[in-house]
Amino acid sequence: MRDKYESYADTATIKPLRFLREAQDGKNHAFDDYVFNQRKNKVYTTSGKNSQPLKHDSVSIAPCTMDVMTSIFYERCMDFSKYKPQDTIPISFVLDGTVYSSSIRYLGKEIIDNDILGKVRCIKFRPKVIQGTVFKEGDKMTVWVTDDENKMPVYVEAEIFVGKIKVYLINYSGLRNKTNCIVEKKK
């Protein structure tokens, strides 16, 4: 399985401008190129699967609709202090030429152990995932990001069709903000 996702967004508004996906799973290949026109609330799509010819289409979207990668960045930029644990925040995104209504469930704050950072104060949330070729549908993914201005993804756990994946932060550099989510060791 070799998947490549690229997303270009306006950093001030976190609105997507363009999304590219190339997915290779064995003999199956998929390609998507989406260009977002935010003024017209449209996404212009070019998509193809395997050796089929590319299809060109357009999809009407609501003003806050994102692509799947921009939605992840959006989740990291959210001000979770406005929410209480178990609150659900609606989001929508375009994937496979279809607009999906989804949500993020805020689960609160938690301290976790990380091999690179040590004990880290994190924000924990659970995005609702749509079923595809890898992920199971529903709230089968949990994300922990640093509880600071960086909101670095420290740990992600998700159920997939053949088991479970775990993603750990193993390196970072070039942060815009100071890391102030580390729990000091008691002396």
ABEGO torsion letter per residue (X at the ends): XBBBBBBBBBAAAGBBABBBBBBBBEABBBBBBBBBBAAAGBBBBBBBBEABBBBBBBBBBBAABBBAAAAAAAAAABBAAABBBGBBBBBBBBBGGBBBBBBBBBAEBBBBBBAAAEBBBBBBBBBBBBBBAABBBEBABBBBBBBBAAGBBABBBBBBAAEBBBBBBABBBGBABBBAABBBBBX
